[in-house]
Amino acid sequence: MAETEEEEAGVEVKLEEEEEEEEEEEEEEEAGYVQSGRRYKCLTCNKTFPSVPRVLRHLKSHAASAGGSTEGKFACSSCRKEFPDRGQLRKHQLSHQTERPHQCQLCSKAYKTAPELRNHGRSHSGEKPFVCHECGKAFMQPVCLRVHMARHTGDLPFRCQHCHKGYGTLSKLKIHQRSHTGEKPYACGECGKRFADPSVFRKHRRTHAGLRPYQCEVCRKTYAELKDLKNHERSHTGERPFLCQDCGKAFSRSSSLACHQRIHAAHKPYRCSLCGKGFTQLSSFQSHQRTHSGEKPFLCPQCGRMFSDPSSFRRHQRRIHSATPSISSRTSINLSHVALVYVNSLK
């Protein structure tokens, strides 16, 4: 029994270490550049610049080539070998840059420069010295604050060539574009499931390790991510901080507000290829598709009855079994087909 607990603890520590490394890499990708000594290096082409404004202007030159697939776009400056995405290129470049003289005394991670080591040190101390003066949110890295500020200023220079949606960083644009191309470069080693967004991938990996460290103090429900706990807590408080500027309707989640706003814009990106009906939300589109296919993927574990959509399943559970719904899905929608329909609807 003790050995099992030690093994589980070892898995948790290893996963947390891997997630810390991935989060640090993702923070750099969020900005598109990293500080190297007194200069700022572009993570796409490795050019360096003397100031943040200069590197930000340079990053916009890459935005024009960000449309569609990125296959073969990222070349190593040392050996010219090409890679389909920046993440693979950066891992390869470590083979050319092996010297890391600045080592953390707490976890032994090593860095090429002293500023990089100081930035890493905040992950141990929890220090967040960079504060947004608009909303009070604090960050460990200055680049993360600059990325966050784009939400307040509306500065969204990176535009999707398919739907013209704007983003504050090139990395966010690339993640969004995968909804058009169907590309999912992050594969789970446990179950083979693939993901387009690295943060969603990290969250999924915790389900295999059984890590749900965030618990609601009201109902004791646990979550793998802090943001999911915050969203859940609003179901108890009734807080709805996301306000529609067009009609005044308020929402507890930013994603719900984004879906609602499509109603005002008359934007229905998900269109059925069989009957032409359009939808503002992917979930509504998927439910509609089942009216054509007859598919009923939601199985009631108590009586075996099948349902085509989760709302009908939950209603059945409450009325017939007086139970809190627990969805079991035997099948899934072909999301590559969904992406194709989405792209076709924008033409």
C-alpha positions in Angstrom: 0.0 0.0 0.0 2.9 2.4 0.9 4.6 1.6 -2.4 1.4 2.5 -4.3 1.1 5.8 -2.5 4.8 6.5 -3.2 4.3 5.7 -6.9 1.2 8.0 -7.1 3.1 10.8 -5.4 5.9 10.3 -7.8 3.5 10.5 -10.8 2.0 13.7 -9.4 5.4 15.4 -8.8 6.6 14.4 -12.3 3.4 15.6 -13.9 3.6 18.9 -12.0 7.3 19.4 -13.1 6.4 18.7 -16.7 3.4 21.1 -16.5 5.6 23.8 -15.0 8.1 23.4 -18.0 5.2 23.5 -20.5 3.6 26.5 -18.8 6.9 28.4 -18.9 7.3 27.6 -22.6 3.6 28.5 -23.3 4.1 31.9 -21.5 7.0 32.6 -23.9 4.9 31.5 -26.9 2.1 33.7 -25.8 4.2 36.8 -26.3 6.1 35.4 -29.3 9.4 36.6 -28.0 11.7 36.0 -25.0 14.3 38.2 -23.3 17.9 37.2 -23.9 20.3 39.3 -21.9 19.5 42.9 -22.8 17.9 42.0 -26.1 14.6 40.5 -27.1 14.5 37.4 -29.4 11.8 36.5 -31.8 10.8 32.9 -31.3 9.8 32.4 -34.9 13.0 33.4 -36.7 15.5 34.0 -33.8 16.2 37.6 -34.8 17.0 39.8 -31.8 16.0 43.4 -31.1 17.1 46.1 -28.6 13.6 46.9 -27.3 10.1 45.5 -26.8 8.4 47.9 -29.3 10.9 46.9 -32.0 10.3 43.1 -31.5 6.5 43.6 -31.4 6.6 45.5 -34.7 8.7 42.7 -36.1 6.3 40.0 -34.9 3.5 41.6 -37.0 5.5 40.7 -40.1 5.0 37.0 -39.3 1.2 37.5 -38.9 0.7 37.7 -42.7 2.2 34.3 -43.2 0.2 32.7 -40.3 -2.9 31.7 -42.4 -3.9 28.1 -42.8 -1.4 25.3 -42.3 2.0 26.1 -40.9 3.7 23.0 -42.4 7.3 23.6 -43.3 7.2 27.3 -42.2 9.7 27.2 -39.2 13.4 26.7 -40.1 16.3 26.3 -37.7 18.7 29.3 -38.0 21.7 27.0 -37.3 21.1 24.1 -39.7 18.1 25.3 -41.8 16.1 22.1 -40.9 12.3 22.8 -41.2 9.6 22.0 -38.7 5.7 22.2 -38.9 5.4 24.3 -35.8 7.4 26.5 -33.5 7.2 24.1 -30.5 9.1 21.4 -32.4 11.6 23.9 -33.7 12.4 25.1 -30.2 12.9 21.6 -28.9 15.3 21.0 -31.8 17.2 24.2 -31.2 18.2 23.0 -27.7 20.5 20.5 -29.5 22.5 23.6 -30.7 22.4 25.5 -27.4 23.5 23.1 -24.7 25.3 25.5 -22.4 23.1 26.6 -19.5 25.4 28.0 -16.7 22.6 29.6 -14.5 21.1 26.9 -12.3 18.2 27.1 -9.9 19.3 26.1 -6.3 15.8 24.8 -5.5 15.0 22.5 -8.4 18.3 22.3 -10.4 16.7 23.6 -13.6 19.3 25.5 -15.7 19.1 28.5 -17.9 21.2 30.3 -20.5 20.9 33.8 -18.9 20.6 35.3 -15.5 17.3 37.1 -16.3 15.8 33.8 -17.4 16.8 32.3 -14.0 15.3 35.2 -12.1 12.0 34.8 -14.0 12.0 31.1 -13.2 12.6 31.9 -9.5 9.2 33.5 -9.2 7.6 30.1 -9.9 9.0 29.0 -6.5 8.4 32.3 -4.6 4.9 32.9 -6.1 5.9 36.6 -6.6 3.8 38.4 -9.1 5.2 41.9 -9.4 3.6 43.0 -12.7 0.1 44.3 -12.0 -2.6 45.3 -14.4 -3.8 48.8 -13.5 -7.2 48.2 -15.2 -8.3 45.1 -13.2 -5.7 44.4 -10.6 -4.6 41.0 -12.0 -1.0 40.2 -11.3 1.6 38.3 -13.3 5.0 36.8 -12.8 6.4 37.9 -16.2 6.2 41.3 -17.9 5.4 39.7 -21.2 2.3 38.0 -19.7 1.1 41.4 -18.5 1.6 42.9 -22.0 -0.4 40.0 -23.5 -3.2 40.5 -20.9 -3.3 44.3 -21.5 -4.4 43.6 -25.1 -7.8 42.5 -23.7 -8.3 45.9 -22.2 -6.9 48.0 -25.1 -8.5 46.1 -27.9 -5.1 45.8 -29.7 -5.6 42.6 -31.7 -3.1 42.8 -34.5 -3.2 39.1 -35.5 -6.2 38.4 -37.7 -7.5 35.0 -38.9 -7.6 34.9 -42.7 -10.6 32.6 -42.6 -13.0 34.5 -40.3 -11.1 37.7 -39.5 -11.3 37.2 -35.7 -8.5 39.1 -33.9 -6.0 38.0 -31.3 -3.3 39.8 -29.2 -0.6 37.2 -29.9 0.5 35.1 -32.8 0.4 31.9 -30.7 -3.3 32.4 -29.9 -4.0 33.0 -33.6 -2.3 29.7 -34.5 -4.4 27.8 -31.9 -7.6 29.4 -33.2 -6.7 28.5 -36.8 -6.6 24.8 -35.9 -10.4 25.1 -35.5 -10.5 25.7 -39.3 -7.8 23.2 -40.3 -8.6 20.4 -37.8 -5.0 20.2 -36.8 -4.4 18.6 -33.4 -0.7 18.4 -32.7 -0.8 17.4 -29.0 -1.4 13.7 -28.4 -2.1 12.0 -25.1 0.4 9.2 -24.4 -2.2 7.4 -22.3 -5.3 7.3 -24.5 -4.2 8.7 -27.8 -6.7 11.6 -27.7 -5.4 14.6 -29.6 -5.7 18.4 -28.8 -5.3 21.7 -30.6 -4.7 23.8 -27.5 -1.7 22.9 -25.2 -3.6 24.2 -22.1 -6.5 21.9 -22.8 -4.0 19.1 -23.3 -2.4 19.7 -19.9 -5.8 19.7 -18.3 -6.7 16.3 -19.9 -3.5 14.7 -18.7 -4.5 15.4 -15.1 -7.6 13.2 -15.6 -5.3 10.2 -16.1 -3.2 11.0 -13.0 -6.4 11.7 -10.9 -5.3 15.2 -10.1 -8.2 17.4 -9.0 -6.6 19.7 -6.4 -9.2 22.5 -6.5 -12.2 21.9 -4.2 -15.4 24.0 -3.9 -15.9 25.0 -0.2 -19.7 24.9 -0.6 -20.4 21.5 -2.2 -16.9 19.9 -2.0 -16.8 19.2 -5.8 -13.3 19.1 -7.1 -11.7 20.4 -10.3 -8.4 19.9 -12.2 -8.1 23.6 -13.1 -8.5 26.7 -10.9 -10.4 28.6 -13.6 -13.0 25.7 -13.7 -13.5 26.0 -9.9 -14.0 29.8 -10.3 -16.6 29.2 -13.0 -18.3 26.6 -10.8 -18.4 28.9 -7.7 -20.5 31.4 -9.6 -23.3 28.8 -9.7 -23.5 29.2 -5.9 -23.0 33.0 -5.7 -25.1 33.9 -8.8 -22.3 36.2 -10.0 -22.5 37.1 -13.7 -19.5 39.4 -14.4 -19.6 39.1 -18.2 -22.0 41.7 -19.6 -23.2 42.0 -23.2 -22.7 45.6 -24.4 -25.6 45.3 -26.9 -28.5 44.1 -24.7 -27.2 44.2 -21.2 -27.6 40.4 -20.6 -25.1 39.1 -18.1 -23.3 35.7 -18.1 -21.2 33.7 -15.6 -18.7 32.6 -18.2 -16.8 34.5 -20.9 -17.4 31.7 -23.4 -21.2 32.0 -22.9 -21.0 35.7 -23.6 -19.0 35.1 -26.8 -21.6 32.6 -28.0 -24.4 35.0 -27.1 -22.8 37.9 -29.0 -23.1 36.0 -32.2 -26.8 36.5 -32.0 -26.4 40.3 -32.4 -23.9 39.8 -35.2 -26.2 37.3 -37.0 -23.0 35.2 -37.2 -23.8 31.4 -37.5 -20.5 29.8 -38.3 -21.7 26.2 -38.0 -23.9 25.2 -40.9 -25.5 21.8 -41.6 -24.3 20.4 -44.9 -27.6 18.4 -45.3 -30.3 21.0 -44.7 -28.4 24.3 -44.6 -29.5 25.3 -41.1 -27.0 27.5 -39.3 -26.0 27.6 -35.6 -24.1 30.0 -33.4 -22.7 27.2 -31.1 -20.9 24.0 -31.9 -22.9 22.0 -29.3 -26.2 23.1 -30.9 -24.8 22.1 -34.3 -23.8 18.7 -33.1 -27.2 18.0 -31.5 -28.9 19.0 -34.8 -26.7 16.7 -36.8 -28.0 13.8 -34.7 -31.6 14.5 -36.0 -30.3 13.5 -39.4 -28.2 10.5 -38.3 -30.5 9.2 -35.6 -27.5 8.8 -33.4 -28.1 8.7 -29.6 -24.8 8.7 -27.8 -25.9 9.6 -24.3 -26.6 6.4 -22.2 -28.6 6.4 -19.0 -26.7 4.0 -16.6 -29.8 3.3 -14.6 -32.2 2.1 -17.3 -30.2 2.0 -20.5 -32.3 4.5 -22.4 -30.5 6.5 -25.1 -30.6 10.2 -25.8 -29.5 12.3 -28.7 -28.5 15.4 -26.7 -27.2 16.0 -23.2 -30.0 18.3 -22.1 -32.6 15.6 -22.7 -30.4 13.1 -20.9 -30.1 15.4 -17.8 -33.9 16.1 -17.8 -34.5 12.3 -17.9 -32.1 11.7 -15.0 -33.8 14.4 -12.8 -37.4 13.4 -13.6 -37.2 9.6 -13.6 -34.3 8.7 -11.4 -34.0 11.9 -9.3 -30.3 11.8 -9.8 -27.5 14.2 -10.6 -26.7 13.5 -14.3 -23.4 11.7 -15.2 -23.1 11.7 -18.9 -21.8 8.5 -20.6 -21.1 8.9 -24.3 -20.7 5.8 -26.5 -19.8 7.7 -29.7 -18.6 11.1 -30.7 -19.1 13.5 -33.6 -16.5 13.5 -36.3 -14.9 16.8 -35.5 -12.8 16.9 -38.7 -16.2 16.9 -40.6 -17.4 19.7 -38.3 -14.2 21.8 -39.1 -14.8 21.2 -42.8 -18.4 22.4 -42.5 -17.3 25.4 -40.5 -14.8 26.4 -43.2 -17.3 25.9 -46.0 -19.8 28.1 -44.2 -17.4 31.0 -44.2 -16.8 31.0 -48.0 
